[in-house]
């Protein structure tokens, strides 16, 4: 059950498109917006999961010593330490 209210301002074109799509699908505009938010968040989660899995599955590689990496990062950052 929804418990939070979200107020969003839309231009007329987007509102019209939402109304048309909701009507075509036989749902309310509110339900259509909730579905879009859920899908967008799921897609972002899946993208992060896929990226993480690629890192986990990556072949081991040689890396320089920590001091060498720090020097390289310093050069790339223009001497700034962040």
MONOR-V347146 format. One record per run of one state. SS is the DSSP state (@ for helix, = for strand, . for the rest). FROM is the first residue (numbers start at 1). LEN is the number of residues. Records with the same first field share a line. If there is no record, write none. Layout:
# MONOR-V347146
SS->FROM-LEN / FROM-LEN
This chain:
# MONOR-V347146
.->1-11 / 26-3 / 58-8 / 77-6
@->12-14 / 29-29 / 66-11
